[in-house]
Amino acid sequence: MQLLRQFLLLPLLTALALTEGNSVEFTGVPRCGASLHEPNKALRIELNANANCIWQIQRNANQRIRLIFSYFKFAPSSSCESESIKVFDGPSTDSPLLGQVCDDTDAVPVLESSSDSLTFLITTNPEAFTRNFFVYYYFFSPGSSPENCGGQLTGPNGTFSSPNYPASYPQFRHCVWHIQAPKNSKINLQFQDFFLELDRNCQLDFTAVYDGPSTDSGLLGKVCGRAQPTFESSSNTMTVVLSTDDTNSYRGFSAQYSSVPLPGPTEPNTTLTCSPYSMRIVLSKSYLASLGFREDDLQLNDPSCRPVVTDSVIFSFPLASCGTIKKDEGHRITYTNSISLAPAGSTITRQRSIITAQCRMKNNETREILYTTTNNVIQKLTARGRYNITMAFYESESFSNPIQYSPYYVDLNQTLFAEATLHSTDPNLQVFIDTCTASPQPDFGSLTYDLIRSGCNKDDTVVTYPAFENHGRFKFRAFRFLRSFPSVYLQCDIVICDSSNTNSRCARGCISRQKRDISPYTWKTNTVVGPIRLKRDLRAAEHSESLTEVEAEKTPNLQQYNFYTLAFVVLISNIVIVVAVTLKHHKHQVGHSYQNVHSPF
């Protein structure tokens, strides 16, 4: 009977294991993704190549979530396109994007949800490298339990300290101090007493100091443990952050700041904006007056390009014009122009003052840097922007009529025409299709099919067209995926090069596996287009949309059906085995002795 009972339990245990195998939690290093419901938790995450892992934080509570990435280490050659942490404000990756963390993130990212659910996705590229992340989160109720720390500090000098100092600081606090000193000065910050929890990389309790008015400014440093650190800003603003978890607490810190006058003329009120089409430099008249110049004294590399003068002096011109110098550096393309300043009616007997404006196009974004040099005093202004790249299907190889509707219904083996377009005023940029991959999944999971890989055609039907202005074009036939899956998506990696650079990634074309030792070209972005569907499925799709809600409710739950079917089949099989064994033993019991059977289960 004991043997029979164990055989009867076997199918149920087997089926439960099969259905619950994807929800088992492990201690220590978290596996790839998890569903988290604790009110607070710290995660030490270790991932390798080609990871695509999702963590969902959700709890039935009228609270918000604060998520802190206190340490992250991506692969050395990663970019924001190939490796990143994306945080979504809700229960899935379909929720609004809250923020992104990648290798060039110059901050300790702290993100807060608007509700009691939050999701983050970590993706890694194919490089063989062990990535490490440390993240912790906790739920909090804004308003009901104020942070009681941080605030605005103004004036030439002042003091501040951690909550409860010199007693132990409280757990789960996030304090932000914004310091603003008088204009034409910088800030010197000194910690007279500093005692926070010490751990490697300052992952638990830490203080972070930023060189500007917010945490989006450059990070000056992150400290913990026992120290007496000092920091100095480059302008009259500074931001200080204290973040604590729920483990050990110490007395915290006491700090004071003072302002130090900046040498030179009035602080420049100057901005630079870079777009895919133009460069725009705005100078204030008061700043020019402090230097002894008028708007008539200004000129670009091309003197014929004159500014528009209103309350400010504005230079706005296409990227590749007005004497702009373009340089393809392999991993980025830079556009540089200069404004020369010379006092009118005077003989230039000293070094001329120069404003150098530079737009750096890199990794699907534009980094803008403005240097103002006067009497050896350098002021720097930074901003960010993006190139604009789109991709679409067209009706024919004339590429004149784009497909305006979605999904795009096609016939099997129909020729499809695709074009990637860079929207820019620079006619000398070249668009190169590096890789194109098809997948029935919009997130491009494990099931994919290469049309183009590293510039090489991998499908016999693919034909690429010669480079044409700011367009990259190719055609292919609808392939076998459409027979087995209802929808297919296309994702392409697009490389942008200077067409005059004969050694660029675009000029090298197809790179075979044997040539992979060539250093990678990192100016790359990707775009997704689709879905593509078969025309024969159009009628079926329209029919399925007309199903009533009652009919939908009658549709059996396939997963539940499979579970009970599996359990029943295994149960019947084991009963037959047990009955057969019992009859055999009963038939031959004369002249035989029995021994105990020890079940391995």
JOSUL-V950845 format. One record per residue. RES is the residue in three letters. PHI is phi in degrees with one decimal (none if undefined). OMEGA is omega in whole degrees, -180 to 180 (* if undefined). Layout:
BEGIN
((RES & PHI & OMEGA) (RES & PHI & OMEGA))
END
This chain:
BEGIN
((MET & none & 178) (GLN & -62.3 & 178) (LEU & -63.2 & 179) (LEU & -64.5 & -179) (ARG & -62.8 & -180) (GLN & -68.6 & 176) (PHE & -65.9 & 180) (LEU & -69.9 & 180) (LEU & -77.4 & -175) (LEU & -57.2 & -178) (PRO & -63.1 & -179) (LEU & -66.6 & 179) (LEU & -63.9 & 180) (THR & -62.7 & -179) (ALA & -66.1 & 178) (LEU & -62.9 & 180) (ALA & -63.6 & -179) (LEU & -67.8 & -177) (THR & -83.3 & -176) (GLU & -103.8 & -176) (GLY & -61.6 & -178) (ASN & -87.0 & -179) (SER & -120.5 & -179) (VAL & -77.1 & 178) (GLU & -95.2 & 177) (PHE & -115.7 & 176) (THR & -87.5 & -179) (GLY & 82.8 & -178) (VAL & -69.5 & -178) (PRO & -63.6 & 177) (ARG & -76.8 & -177) (CYS & -75.6 & 178) (GLY & 87.8 & 180) (ALA & -169.8 & 172) (SER & -109.5 & -171) (LEU & -112.9 & -177) (HIS & -127.8 & 180) (GLU & -67.0 & 178) (PRO & -67.3 & 174) (ASN & -158.6 & -177) (LYS & -166.0 & 173) (ALA & -110.6 & -177) (LEU & -125.6 & 171) (ARG & -104.3 & -170) (ILE & -108.7 & 177) (GLU & -126.9 & -177) (LEU & -130.3 & 177) (ASN & -110.2 & -175) (ALA & -70.4 & 172) (ASN & 57.4 & 177) (ALA & -86.7 & 176) (ASN & -148.8 & -165) (CYS & -118.4 & -176) (ILE & -121.0 & 172) (TRP & -111.9 & 179) (GLN & -115.2 & 178) (ILE & -111.0 & -177) (GLN & -154.2 & -178) (ARG & -155.2 & -180) (ASN & -74.5 & -178) (ALA & -156.0 & 178) (ASN & -86.3 & -177) (GLN & -136.9 & 176) (ARG & -109.1 & -176) (ILE & -117.3 & 172) (ARG & -108.7 & -176) (LEU & -115.7 & -175) (ILE & -125.0 & 175) (PHE & -95.9 & -174) (SER & -81.7 & 174) (TYR & -157.2 & 176) (PHE & -152.2 & 179) (LYS & -136.3 & 178) (PHE & -91.8 & 176) (ALA & -65.5 & -176) (PRO & -57.9 & -176) (SER & -96.9 & -174) (SER & -76.2 & 172) (SER & -130.7 & -179) (CYS & -64.9 & 180) (GLU & -81.1 & -174) (SER & -94.3 & -180) (GLU & -142.0 & 180) (SER & -167.2 & 168) (ILE & -114.8 & 177) (LYS & -109.4 & -177) (VAL & -112.7 & -176) (PHE & -115.8 & -175) (ASP & -86.7 & -179) (GLY & 164.1 & -172) (PRO & -81.9 & -177) (SER & -153.2 & 178) (THR & -74.8 & 173) (ASP & -83.5 & 178) (SER & -72.6 & -180) (PRO & -59.2 & 179) (LEU & -72.3 & -178) (LEU & -89.7 & -180) (GLY & 177.8 & -179) (GLN & -135.6 & 178) (VAL & -120.0 & 176) (CYS & -143.9 & -169) (ASP & -62.5 & -178) (ASP & -94.4 & 177) (THR & -68.6 & -176) (ASP & -100.9 & -178) (ALA & -171.2 & 168) (VAL & -101.8 & -171) (PRO & -65.6 & 174) (VAL & -127.2 & -177) (LEU & -123.9 & -178) (GLU & -124.4 & 179) (SER & -81.0 & 176) (SER & -98.3 & -180) (SER & -148.2 & -176) (ASP & -93.7 & 176) (SER & -141.6 & -178) (LEU & -158.1 & -178) (THR & -134.3 & 171) (PHE & -133.0 & -175) (LEU & -120.1 & 176) (ILE & -113.2 & 176) (THR & -120.3 & 178) (THR & -129.0 & -179) (ASN & -88.6 & -175) (PRO & -75.0 & -176) (GLU & -65.3 & 179) (ALA & -74.8 & -177) (PHE & -163.4 & 179) (THR & -90.7 & 179) (ARG & -91.5 & -180) (ASN & -128.6 & 180) (PHE & -139.0 & 171) (PHE & -128.4 & -177) (VAL & -139.3 & 171) (TYR & -137.0 & -179) (TYR & -138.3 & 171) (TYR & -156.1 & 177) (PHE & -86.4 & 178) (PHE & -147.4 & -178) (SER & -115.5 & 180) (PRO & -64.7 & 179) (GLY & 96.6 & -178) (SER & -76.3 & 178) (SER & -134.8 & -175) (PRO & -61.4 & -179) (GLU & -64.4 & 178) (ASN & 56.0 & 178) (CYS & -161.5 & -178) (GLY & 79.0 & 178) (GLY & 136.7 & -179) (GLN & -99.4 & 177) (LEU & -122.3 & -179) (THR & -126.8 & -179) (GLY & 106.8 & -176) (PRO & -70.0 & 179) (ASN & -157.0 & -179) (GLY & 179.8 & 179) (THR & -133.1 & 174) (PHE & -159.9 & -177) (SER & -149.3 & 179) (SER & -71.7 & -180) (PRO & -57.0 & 176) (ASN & 73.5 & -178) (TYR & -55.1 & 6) (PRO & -88.5 & 174) (ALA & -74.8 & -177) (SER & -65.1 & 178) (TYR & -72.5 & -179) (PRO & -74.6 & 178) (GLN & -83.3 & 177) (PHE & 49.4 & 175) (ARG & -116.4 & 176) (HIS & -133.6 & -174) (CYS & -109.6 & -179) (VAL & -129.6 & 175) (TRP & -107.2 & 176) (HIS & -105.5 & -177) (ILE & -107.8 & 177) (GLN & -131.7 & 178) (ALA & -95.1 & 178) (PRO & -60.4 & 179) (LYS & -61.6 & -179) (ASN & 62.2 & 177) (SER & -143.6 & 172) (LYS & -123.2 & -171) (ILE & -113.1 & 172) (ASN & -109.0 & -177) (LEU & -112.0 & 180) (GLN & -128.6 & 174) (PHE & -98.1 & 179) (GLN & -71.4 & 179) (ASP & -135.5 & -176) (PHE & -149.1 & -179) (PHE & -149.8 & 177) (LEU & -118.9 & 177) (GLU & -57.7 & -179) (LEU & -100.7 & 172) (ASP & -150.8 & -179) (ARG & -62.4 & 180) (ASN & 68.8 & 178) (CYS & 51.2 & -175) (GLN & -90.2 & -173) (LEU & -97.7 & 173) (ASP & -95.8 & -179) (PHE & -156.0 & 171) (THR & -119.5 & 179) (ALA & -117.8 & -178) (VAL & -121.6 & -176) (TYR & -117.7 & -176) (ASP & -89.5 & -180) (GLY & 164.8 & -172) (PRO & -78.6 & -178) (SER & -152.8 & 178) (THR & -74.3 & 173) (ASP & -81.4 & 177) (SER & -75.2 & -178) (GLY & -65.3 & 180) (LEU & -79.5 & 176) (LEU & -81.8 & 179) (GLY & 172.8 & 176) (LYS & -128.4 & -174) (VAL & -132.3 & 176) (CYS & -156.3 & 178) (GLY & 75.3 & 179) (ARG & -103.3 & -178) (ALA & -163.8 & 171) (GLN & -137.4 & -173) (PRO & -73.4 & 173) (THR & -130.4 & 180) (PHE & -138.2 & 178) (GLU & -136.0 & -179) (SER & -87.0 & 177) (SER & -99.6 & 179) (SER & -143.1 & -176) (ASN & -92.9 & 178) (THR & -129.4 & 179) (MET & -154.2 & 179) (THR & -127.0 & -179) (VAL & -123.2 & -177) (VAL & -123.3 & 169) (LEU & -117.0 & 179) (SER & -127.8 & -179) (THR & -128.4 & 177) (ASP & -108.1 & -174) (ASP & -105.7 & -179) (THR & -95.2 & -172) (ASN & -67.5 & 177) (SER & -122.8 & 179) (TYR & -129.1 & -170) (ARG & -79.5 & 175) (GLY & 85.7 & -175) (PHE & -147.5 & 169) (SER & -129.6 & -173) (ALA & -135.4 & 172) (GLN & -138.1 & 177) (TYR & -127.4 & 176) (SER & -143.7 & -179) (SER & -98.6 & 180) (VAL & -122.1 & -178) (PRO & -60.8 & 175) (LEU & -90.7 & 176) (PRO & -75.3 & 173) (GLY & 96.9 & -175) (PRO & -77.4 & 179) (THR & -55.5 & 180) (GLU & -56.8 & -175) (PRO & -69.1 & 172) (ASN & -98.3 & -170) (THR & -134.2 & 178) (THR & -132.3 & 175) (LEU & -130.6 & 177) (THR & -127.2 & 177) (CYS & -113.9 & 175) (SER & -124.5 & 176) (PRO & -62.5 & -173) (TYR & -111.5 & -169) (SER & -151.2 & 173) (MET & -117.4 & -177) (ARG & -131.7 & -180) (ILE & -118.6 & -180) (VAL & -121.0 & 179) (LEU & -118.2 & 177) (SER & -81.1 & 179) (LYS & -65.5 & -179) (SER & -64.8 & 178) (TYR & -65.6 & 179) (LEU & -62.1 & 180) (ALA & -64.2 & 180) (SER & -66.1 & 178) (LEU & -90.6 & -179) (GLY & 85.1 & -179) (PHE & -117.7 & 172) (ARG & -115.9 & -179) (GLU & -63.0 & 179) (ASP & -71.5 & -178) (ASP & -87.2 & -172) (LEU & -100.2 & 173) (GLN & -154.2 & 175) (LEU & -84.8 & 175) (ASN & -55.9 & 174) (ASP & -101.5 & -175) (PRO & -61.5 & -179) (SER & -73.1 & 178) (CYS & -84.8 & -175) (ARG & -99.4 & 180) (PRO & -81.7 & 169) (VAL & -97.4 & -176) (VAL & -109.9 & 173) (THR & -125.6 & 171) (ASP & -73.7 & 177) (SER & -130.1 & 175) (VAL & -105.0 & -171) (ILE & -120.8 & 169) (PHE & -103.0 & 178) (SER & -137.4 & -174) (PHE & -154.1 & 178) (PRO & -58.9 & -174) (LEU & -55.5 & -173) (ALA & -98.5 & -178) (SER & -129.4 & 175) (CYS & 57.6 & 177) (GLY & 78.0 & 179) (THR & -62.8 & 179) (ILE & -99.2 & -180) (LYS & -103.8 & 180) (LYS & -138.7 & 176) (ASP & -91.1 & -177) (GLU & -98.3 & 179) (GLY & 87.0 & -180) (HIS & -95.3 & 177) (ARG & -163.1 & 174) (ILE & -119.0 & -178) (THR & -114.9 & 175) (TYR & -120.8 & -175) (THR & -128.8 & 173) (ASN & -139.5 & -176) (SER & -130.3 & 173) (ILE & -109.2 & 179) (SER & -93.3 & 180) (LEU & -120.0 & 178) (ALA & -143.5 & 179) (PRO & -59.3 & -179) (ALA & -67.5 & 175) (GLY & 74.4 & 180) (SER & -121.2 & 177) (THR & -85.1 & -177) (ILE & -80.7 & 180) (THR & -117.2 & 179) (ARG & -130.5 & -180) (GLN & -62.9 & -180) (ARG & -72.5 & 177) (SER & -78.7 & -176) (ILE & -129.2 & 168) (ILE & -107.4 & 180) (THR & -108.9 & 179) (ALA & -109.3 & -176) (GLN & -137.8 & 174) (CYS & -105.7 & 179) (ARG & -109.2 & 180) (MET & -93.4 & -175) (LYS & -152.2 & 171) (ASN & 49.8 & 175) (ASN & 64.1 & 176) (GLU & -151.2 & 177) (THR & -112.5 & 174) (ARG & -100.6 & -176) (GLU & -112.9 & -178) (ILE & -132.4 & 179) (LEU & -122.6 & 177) (TYR & -111.1 & 175) (THR & -115.6 & -176) (THR & -115.7 & 177) (THR & -141.7 & 180) (ASN & 52.3 & 178) (ASN & 66.0 & 175) (VAL & -101.4 & -175) (ILE & -109.9 & 172) (GLN & -109.0 & -178) (LYS & -130.0 & 178) (LEU & -127.9 & -179) (THR & -122.2 & 176) (ALA & -153.1 & -179) (ARG & -134.1 & 176) (GLY & -155.4 & -177) (ARG & -145.4 & 164) (TYR & -71.1 & 179) (ASN & -117.8 & -180) (ILE & -122.9 & 177) (THR & -125.9 & 179) (MET & -140.4 & -178) (ALA & -153.0 & 170) (PHE & -90.0 & 180) (TYR & -127.2 & -176) (GLU & -72.9 & -177) (SER & -150.4 & -178) (GLU & -77.0 & 170) (SER & -77.0 & 179) (PHE & 50.8 & 180) (SER & -107.9 & -177) (ASN & -121.2 & 179) (PRO & -72.0 & 175) (ILE & -75.9 & -173) (GLN & -94.1 & -173) (TYR & -114.2 & 178) (SER & -144.8 & 0) (PRO & -67.7 & 178) (TYR & -100.6 & -178) (TYR & -88.0 & -176) (VAL & -134.3 & 173) (ASP & -92.7 & 176) (LEU & -62.6 & -178) (ASN & 71.2 & 174) (GLN & -67.8 & 178) (THR & -79.2 & 180) (LEU & -109.9 & -178) (PHE & -115.6 & -177) (ALA & -123.3 & 180) (GLU & -139.7 & 172) (ALA & -104.1 & -175) (THR & -124.1 & 172) (LEU & -96.0 & -179) (HIS & -90.1 & -177) (SER & -153.9 & 177) (THR & -86.2 & 179) (ASP & -84.6 & -177) (PRO & -75.3 & -176) (ASN & -95.6 & 175) (LEU & -84.7 & -178) (GLN & -119.8 & 178) (VAL & -101.7 & -178) (PHE & -126.1 & 178) (ILE & -83.3 & -177) (ASP & -82.7 & -177) (THR & -146.3 & 173) (CYS & -134.1 & -176) (THR & -127.0 & 177) (ALA & -105.6 & 179) (SER & -155.6 & 174) (PRO & -77.1 & -178) (GLN & -110.7 & -179) (PRO & -66.0 & 176) (ASP & -93.7 & 176) (PHE & 51.1 & 178) (GLY & -75.9 & -172) (SER & -73.0 & -177) (LEU & -90.8 & -179) (THR & -137.8 & 180) (TYR & -139.4 & -177) (ASP & -81.6 & 167) (LEU & -92.0 & 178) (ILE & -134.5 & 179) (ARG & -138.9 & -180) (SER & 54.2 & 179) (GLY & 80.4 & -179) (CYS & -104.6 & 178) (ASN & -71.3 & -179) (LYS & -104.3 & 176) (ASP & -112.4 & -175) (ASP & -62.4 & -176) (THR & -92.0 & -177) (VAL & -75.5 & 174) (VAL & -131.5 & 177) (THR & -100.0 & -179) (TYR & -94.2 & 176) (PRO & -60.1 & 180) (ALA & -57.4 & -179) (PHE & -136.2 & -179) (GLU & 49.2 & -178) (ASN & -99.6 & -176) (HIS & -124.5 & 170) (GLY & -120.9 & -171) (ARG & -130.2 & 174) (PHE & -158.8 & 177) (LYS & -135.5 & 179) (PHE & -160.4 & 178) (ARG & -99.4 & 176) (ALA & -56.1 & -167) (PHE & -110.5 & -169) (ARG & -63.3 & -180) (PHE & -52.6 & -174) (LEU & -68.9 & 177) (ARG & -75.9 & -172) (SER & -107.6 & -175) (PHE & -129.5 & -176) (PRO & -70.6 & -178) (SER & -139.8 & 176) (VAL & -135.1 & 179) (TYR & -114.1 & -179) (LEU & -124.0 & 178) (GLN & -122.6 & -176) (CYS & -125.2 & 171) (ASP & -90.8 & -175) (ILE & -111.4 & 178) (VAL & -109.9 & 179) (ILE & -111.5 & -179) (CYS & -134.0 & 169) (ASP & -82.5 & -174) (SER & -64.9 & 179) (SER & -84.1 & -180) (ASN & -87.1 & -176) (THR & -75.9 & 180) (ASN & -111.7 & -177) (SER & -76.5 & 177) (ARG & -61.2 & 180) (CYS & -63.7 & -178) (ALA & -71.7 & -178) (ARG & -76.1 & 176) (GLY & 65.0 & -177) (CYS & -68.0 & 176) (ILE & -113.9 & -180) (SER & -75.4 & -178) (ARG & -59.8 & -179) (GLN & -69.8 & -177) (LYS & -103.2 & -174) (ARG & -70.6 & 178) (ASP & -72.7 & 177) (ILE & -64.4 & -177) (SER & -59.6 & -173) (PRO & -68.4 & 175) (TYR & -94.2 & -170) (THR & -94.0 & 176) (TRP & -79.6 & -175) (LYS & -147.7 & 174) (THR & -135.5 & 178) (ASN & -125.7 & 178) (THR & -138.9 & -176) (VAL & -118.2 & 178) (VAL & -135.0 & -179) (GLY & 143.6 & 2) (PRO & -84.1 & 173) (ILE & -104.0 & 180) (ARG & -137.2 & 178) (LEU & -76.9 & 179) (LYS & -63.9 & -179) (ARG & -66.7 & 178) (ASP & -87.4 & -176) (LEU & -63.5 & -180) (ARG & -65.1 & 178) (ALA & -63.9 & 179) (ALA & -66.9 & 179) (GLU & -65.6 & 179) (HIS & -67.4 & -178) (SER & -65.8 & 179) (GLU & -71.7 & -179) (SER & -89.3 & 176) (LEU & -60.5 & 178) (THR & -77.8 & -179) (GLU & -66.4 & 180) (VAL & -65.8 & 179) (GLU & -65.1 & 179) (ALA & -64.5 & -180) (GLU & -68.5 & -179) (LYS & -80.4 & -180) (THR & -65.9 & -176) (PRO & -66.5 & 175) (ASN & -77.6 & -174) (LEU & -64.3 & -178) (GLN & -65.3 & 179) (GLN & -66.1 & 180) (TYR & -62.4 & 179) (ASN & -62.5 & -179) (PHE & -62.3 & -178) (TYR & -68.4 & 178) (THR & -63.3 & 179) (LEU & -61.6 & -179) (ALA & -63.1 & -177) (PHE & -67.8 & -179) (VAL & -62.8 & -180) (VAL & -65.4 & 179) (LEU & -61.9 & -179) (ILE & -62.2 & -180) (SER & -60.5 & -178) (ASN & -71.5 & 177) (ILE & -64.0 & 179) (VAL & -61.1 & -180) (ILE & -63.4 & -178) (VAL & -63.6 & 180) (VAL & -61.7 & 180) (ALA & -62.2 & 179) (VAL & -63.4 & -179) (THR & -63.9 & 180) (LEU & -62.8 & -179) (LYS & -63.5 & 180) (HIS & -67.2 & 179) (HIS & -66.5 & -177) (LYS & -70.3 & -175) (HIS & -111.8 & -176) (GLN & -71.8 & 180) (VAL & -70.8 & 178) (GLY & 82.0 & 179) (HIS & -122.6 & 175) (SER & -108.2 & -178) (TYR & -97.1 & 170) (GLN & -130.7 & -177) (ASN & -66.5 & 177) (VAL & -102.4 & -179) (HIS & -94.8 & -179) (SER & -75.4 & 177) (PRO & -77.7 & -175) (PHE & -95.2 & *))
END
